[in-house]
Amino acid sequence: MSFTFLFVSLCLIWKAFGHSVTYSPFGTFTKDPPFHKHWMLLPQSPSRVGTKFHLYTRRSGTDDQILDSLRPATIHASTFNSAKKTVFISHGFTGGIDSPMNKPMKDALLSREDVNVVVVAWYNGSHVAYSQAAANCRLVGAQIAHLIEALHNEVGLAYSYVHIIGYSLGAHVAGYAGRALRKRGHPIARITGLDAAAPLFEHEDDEVRLDKTDAEFVDGIHTSTQKVAIATGIGMIKEVGNIDFYVNGGSRQPGCLDFNDGLQKMLSCSHTRSYELFTESINARERFKGYSCPSYKEFLDGDCTSCPSTGCPAFGYESIKHNGIATGKFYLKTSNDSPYLVDHYKVTFKTGSAPFGDLLAGVIKIKLTGTNATSKEITFNRRTMVKGGLQSFVAGARNIGEPSRVEVSHADLIQKWNLRKIAIQKFGSNIVFYSCANVWLNSKSNRFTLQKSTEMEVSEC
């Protein structure tokens, strides 16, 4: 037997046993690079995945209408309006039409503006082994692309009117859809990746995962990048967009450490926070910002409190207004529970020079009172407060108004801290609210009245 005959035979056997599948009219899916690794599977058939497109508009009310790219009559019979923006929403692993993200996000979008909202439900394709669900994303993305082309051809939808929002595996679904259309010369306006799934995607080629080239503008929100043991986090660390927001550093979200909720809910809490935050941003009265900084540590140290002349990008739905203006990583803090979005303050403590006045391992807590309200208790990350030194932290508080008072305590039950001065400055402001404390502070809360001045005037107390 010749080597050539053996090689051809092996190639034919490999193809017969799953090197590629064709699902007309959605395309052919192969295991050619970069989809060649042994854990990468081929997508299941459209009948097995069972993708449905549920249309909601202001005209349709609470009822949905099914769109089918293979049956153009469903498009013409619906309330779809090609003159309006169209937003697709895709769930992730083990999701479906009843996924908890769908209704709140759909309602928020329709409340904000008169748009077409299409909820993509691929329940059967997501309720399988994770590796298979990851592979099925390729098919669902191709199905979305096919429907968008049908909407363009049948009723004139402009590709520049299309925004796809994908959560977890759904973020990669959105990437596949956008990439397919871009390769055919029809790039869509926007993709939003809500904590794009990391397992099987984090270290892969751009063609395998959501990437900033998949739409004219791609924004990513990262909320659960913390590694579990030696594995990747649930959400991706790698940037996926033109603008990427790393909320509370992107690793783990505040309020997500309640063991009473059970292990599964506790692990998913930070992941699901991504769509909760984005939904809140859609109709937020105030536009909260992300801040560019070399690292999250430097952000927490208060080293990145201002915006360039072009401004900082608004977090969430409004971030597209900074398309072409801002790029890269942006950080912000949130509260433990809804409403999550907060104003940011730089809080600086000066430790006195008295002997043994250091706070070696203290966890500092504060409450800010302003003209409108008092904040919840804010806990800062553990840090040594060195005698005679200045240490800054970042605090988040919502709608407190102009700061007038601050309560300070620390968690060390034995050690006393020689606190000399406190200064509080809202990000982007040149006004400082300060108090010359000059006290020995123990674990009990101490209240200080703040004075208003400029930074130059409070350099010393």
Secondary structure, 3 states (H helix, E strand, C coil): CCHHHHHHHHHHHHHHCCCEEEECCCEEEECCCCCCCCCCCCCCCHHHHCCEEEEECCCCCCCCEEECCCCHHHHHCCCCCCCCCEEEEECCCCCCCCCCCHHHHHHHHHHHCCCEEEEEECHHHHCCCHHHHHHHHHHHHHHHHHHHHHHHHHHCCCHHHEEEEEECHHHHHHHHHHHHHHHCCCCCCEEEEECCECCCCCCCCCCCCCCHHHCCEEEEEECCCCCCCCCCCCECCCCCCCEEEEEHHHCCCCCCCCHHHCHHHHHHHHHHHHHHHHHHHHCCCCCCECEECCCHHHHHCCCCCCCCCCCCCECHHHHHHHCCCCCEEEEECECCCCCCECEEEEEEEEECCCCCCCECCCCEEEEEEECCCECCCEECCCCCECCCCEEEEEEEECCCCCEEEEEEEECCCCCCEEEEEEEEEECCCCEEEEEEEEEEECCCCEEEECEEEEHHHHCCC
